[in-house]
């Protein structure tokens, strides 16, 4: 199992305080391979069948990876007006469509594109904007999109610098949204007529579901705590009233928290009974057992720099996306890269 390879000896993290940064990158690095390099601020990875697709934040390009790490441009998303943390962000694939979250002139939006052609020659076809006018700024844009086991599309939206909007149910800022594949409000959403699924978020950037349907989300904190949350319909996660575990009535506490210097969790996935979190500032892959989500171990610490996304490929291997060319890292000559860790 993939998780068995990642487990073994490692540094256990204290969920109540920032853990000491281990000097070892953990087991499994020797078996990891670079499958692509020279990407420009990549943000999200998704699979169209067996084909990996990658979004580039600043160029607004969708990249197809071929055999041997060859890259080709599937297409460029029009009208992207990114600045700072904005741009072309999360992507998801479903039933021959590519969904993309990006920053336009009038805010963040979610679009759906036809994927035409065959592997090795894919191209973006006709597009339709299914949600527009989401709050945007040069930071705190959220940007992760993913389909849940219920067939609905979920999206993370940051507070876009307007802290109090996260508590305002009339605003879509600081929220996790739930919608149909066409962008409509599902009839069983917790707030009638609203896309809002949960609120009180600062800048959530990871979404993943366990086999039992439990939804987890990673979230950037302010200065004190980054968070791993179990997301429940209609729940309030506290920002900006609280940050991290508070024990205050009316707010849902995270199941685990970390010092931002050791974390800044972005993309997440689940494999073999564990949640895996790609960390930017912390430059590590964090592994959280679903059986005890208040604990964690750390892998590949400082081995590849900033990690933006992590995904399980159709063959069971684990793919990591580095993010050292986004203006906050220290790029190596071959950055940014896609790292593949084989399943065992």
N, C-alpha and C positions, 0 to 999 in steps of 0.2 A: 504494500500500500504506500502511496505517496507520503501520507502522514507519518508512517513508520520510519521512512528515511529521514524526515525532517526532525523527528523527535530525538531520541538519544540524549547525549549529554549537552547541556546548554545552560544559559543563565536564566534563572527564574526571576520574574519581575514582581515587585510588590505593588498591588493595585492601589494602595493608599499613598504612595510616595514615588518620586522618580527613582528608578533603579540605577545602580552604577552601570556605566556603559562597558560591556565586555569587550576585550581586545580580540577575541576569537570570532570568526565569522560563522562558526557553527558547522556541523557536519553537512555533507552534501555538496559543498562548493566544488570539489574536484570533479563531480559528475555533471555539473552545470555547464552549459555551452551557450555561447553567444550566437543567436540565429539571425540577428540583423543589427546593423550599426549605422551611425551617421544620420539618425532621425532628428527632426527639428521640433523640440518641445512636445514630444508625444504625450497624450493625455489619457487615452482609453483604448482598450483592446477588446475586440469581440470576434466571434467565429461565425462565418457564413459556411455552414457545413464544416468541412475540414480546413477552410481557408481563413487565415488570420487577417483581420482588418484593423487598422490603427488610425486614430484621429491625431492630427497635429494642431495644437492650440493656435499658434500664430500664423501659420501658412494657410489654415483652413482646409488642408488637404486630407483626403481619405486615402490611406496607403494599403495596398495589397502586398502581402508577403508571399513569395513563391519559394520553390525548392532552392535550397542552398542559401536562403536569406536574401534572394533577389527582391528588390522593391519596385513597384510601379504605382503610379497615381491612378486611382479609380476615378477621382473627380475632385473638384474644389467646391466647397459650399459657398454659394454667392451671398453677398451682403454681410459677411462677418466683419464686425467692427470692434475687434477685441483690443483691450488695453489692460496692462497689468495682468490680473488673473483671468480676465475675460478672453473670449475667442471661441474656437471650436473645442468643445469639452467632451461630454460623454456620448458614446454611441451604443446602440443595441440592434440586434438583428432578429427579425421574426417573419416567417412565411414569405420570404423573398423581398422583404423591405428592410431598408436601413433607416433607423431612427437616429437623429442627431440633435443634441442640445448645444446651442451656440448663442453668442452675443451679437445682436444686430444694433442698428442705430436707435431703435425704439425699445430696447430691452432684450432680455433673454427670451428664447423661443425654442420650441421643439418642432422639428420637421420630419416628415416621412418621405423617403426617396425609393423609387423603384431601383432594384439592382438588376441591370441588364447584362447579358453576356454570360460567359462561362469562366470558371477559374483560370487565371492566367490572362484573362481579357475582360474582367468585370469593369463596368462603368456605371456612374450615377445616371439614373434616368429622371423621369418627371418627379417633381417634388410637390408636397402639400404641407403647409404650416398647420399643425393641429393645435398648438397652444402658442400664444404670443403675448408680449407685454409683461413677461415675468420681470420682477425687479432685478436690476443689474447695476454694477459699479465696477471700479477698477479692482475690487477685492470682494470676497465673500459672495461668490456667485453660485455656490453649490455645484451643480452640473452633472451629477451622476444620474443615469437613467437605466432601468432594468425591468424586465418583465417578471412578475411574480408567478407562483404556481396557480394562481386564480386567473391567469391570462390577462391581467390588467398591467398597465404601464405605470411604474412608479418613478418619481423624479425628486431629487433633492434640490432645494432652493435656499441659498444663503440669505442672511439679513441685509445684504448689500449696503452695509454700514449704518443702516437705520435700526438700531438695537431694539427699540420698543415695538417695531413692526412685527417682531417674532411672536409677541403676545396678542397681536391684533388679528382676530379671525376674519376680518374684512380685507386683509392683505395676504398675498401669497408669499411674502418674504419670510424667511426663517421657518420654512415648512417642509414637510415631505408630502408630495402630492400623489394622488392615485386617480387614474383615468382609464377610459377604454382605449383600445388601439387607435381609435379615431379622434381622441382628445376630449371625449364627452365625460360628463360626471356620472359615475356609476350610481345606480339607485340605492345601493347599500353603503355608500360613504357615510362617515359618522356625522357630518354636518350637511344637512339637506341642501342640494343645489350648489355645493362647493367642492372643488377639487382637493381641499385640505384633508389629509389623512392624519397627520400629527403636527404639533406646533411647539413653539418654544425652543427652536433650534438656532444656533449661531451660523455654522457653516458645515452642514453635513455633506460628506463626499463618498460614502461607501454604502452599498446595499447588498445584502445576501440573505438567502432563506435556507433554513435547516430543513431536513426531510420531513419534520413534523409541521412545517409551515411557519415556524417562528421567523419573524423578520428582524434582522440585526442591521444597525447603521453605525458607521464611524462618524465622528464629529470633531472638528477643530475647536478648541477652547480659546479663551482670551490670553491670559498670562499664567493661569494656575493649573487647569486640568483639561486635557483632551479626553474624549469619552468613547466608550462602546455602549450602545444602547440597544435594548430590546424594544422594538417599536410596536405599539398597540394602537388600534384605531381610536382616535379622539383624545389621546393622552397629551399632556403638557409636559415638556421636558425642561422647562424652567428658565431658559435664557430670555432676557438678561437678569432676571431676578436672582437666579442662582447659577453657579458654575460647578460642575462635578457633583459628588455625593453630598447632599445637604440634609436629608432626612426631613425636609419641610413638607407639611401636608399640602396636597394639591399638585405637587410636582413629582414626576417619575424620575427616580435616580438612575444613573448609569450602572451597569453591572460591573464595569471596570473603568478605571481612570488612570491617566499617566501624565507626567510632566511634559509639556510641549517640547522641551529640548530633547526628549527621548522618544518622541512620537510624531505628531502631525500626521495622523492616519488618513489615508486617502482611499484608494480602491480596496475592496475586500472580496473574499470568496470563501466557500466552504468545501472542504474535501476530507473524507475519511474521518468524520466525527470531530473535526477541528475547524475553527474560523481562522483565516489567514489575513493579516492586515499589512498592506504596503505602507511604509512610513517615509515621509519626506525629510523633515528636519532630523529625525532619529536615524535615518539611513539604515533601516533594518526591516526584516520581515518578522512580524510578531505572530505567534501561534497561540490560540486560545482554545482549550478543549471545551466542547459544548457541554460535556458532562459536568464541568466546573468552570463556568465562564468568569469567575472572579480571579483566576490564575492565568499565567501566560509564560511562555518561554520565547527567546529571541534567537533569530538566525540571520546569517549573512551580514552581521553588523559591520558597517563601513566598507563592505566588500565591493559594492557597486555604486555607492553614493545614494542620492535621493531616489526613492522608489515611489512611483505614482500609482501604478495599478498592478493587480495580480489576478490571474484568471486560470481556470482549469480548462485545458484543451480537450477536444473530443477523445483523444487517445489516453487521457488520464494524466498527462504531463502537466507541470505547473509552469506558467509563463509570467515573468516579471518584466515590467516596463520601467526603465530608469527615467529620471527627469532632471538631468543635470544642466540642460541648456535652456532652462526656463527663466534665467536671470537671477536665480538664487543659489545655484550650485556652482561647483568648480569642475567644468567639463574636462574629461579625459579626451585625448585626440580622436577616439572612436565613438564618443557619445553623440546622441543618446542611443541606448541599446535595448534589445529584447533578449532576455535570458531564459533559457529553457532548462527545467529540472525534470529529468525523466521519472516516470512512475516506477515503482519497484514491486 
